[in-house]
Amino acid sequence: MQFRLSEEHEMMRKMVRDFAVKEVAPTAAERDEKESFDRSIYDKMGELGLTGIPWEEKWGGAGSDFLSYVIAVEELSRVCGSTGVTLSAHLSLASWPLWKFGTEEQKKHFLKPLAEGKKLGAYGLTEPGSGSDAANMRTTARREGDEYTLNGNKIFITNGGEAEIYLVFAVTDAEQKHHGVTAFIVEKGTRGFSIGKKESKLGIRSSPTTEIVFEDCRIPVANRLGKEGEGFRIAMMTLDGGRNGIAAQAVGIAQGALDAALAYAKDRKQFGKPIGKLQAIQFKLADMATQIEAARLLTYQAAWLESRGLPYGKASAMAKLYAGDIAMSVTTEAVQVFGGYGYTREYPVERFMRDAKITQIYEGTNEIQRLVIAGHLLKE
């Protein structure tokens, strides 16, 4: 058993950390305040090869693995949770199903520009009446010759409005319930496809979250991903890997909060000495660091399993569950270390705390993760 990262993975960490510190961190607070998405940051990630980390070079990727991917998301999230989830949704949710289930032509036409960072991807599953209950969706797709006509809407779309390629799920046979769901690739600009309401959120405010709307949106049969009725399986398999990305985001947010709390504890004085000398603060810092390390190991294990083609569904659910919970607790404690200053926007810990909350919710709430884990346990 090896607990040390390879030289390749360490190089990835250093490259992304340098990029995050120099290019992402300086504007993180301003972008959060203004709820603004900076496309130039994504473009620079493409130039570094981050937008296609795990995919083969023939598809525009870097030819690396899923462990490199979660390391990249972690390091970006260490300074900006919004930037971390931009990459996570692009790679895990939009690109992965194309890589796994796409035809050669679909990979050439859609996956390659996504991997090269020339286009941004998004994923449309959640609806106003179906979140965790994904099989209860109402968006429909009716085949008419060589085209499908989509009608309905999806909500809470990460990268919504900014993305050029959307992976969308719709009902093609309502009588078959979840076996009647099919996956489709929809391009921005397609007639009948529009961007709806943009959400104003508690956290990850510089990551755009929107509604997408389909009104007699006609797409070619060639844009169907997989066969009719395979959509629900594709969606659930996609979320397994997506949870690794969100776990990495949670670890990065928590680590960023700890970094800030440590620096503050060494500098801030109370009762004539740095507060880091106070046992009450030391215990908080020790607990925070221990929780982060445990979450990181769970996340790396899940990514390692995925990289080797081994079953990782239970591991990814455990990683997402634990990392999301500790991100919330660690960031809350970081605010406490700062005292009253932590509650102001003068320091980044309040942003980390706001960003942390969503990691307990999207890609399947932590209550759903517990059901997933229990389901695996009962089958073993």
Summary of the structure (lengths in Angstrom):
residues: 380
radius of gyration: 20.8
end to end distance: 23.3
largest distance: 79.0
contacts: 1406
relative contact order: 0.12
helix: 60%
strand: 16%
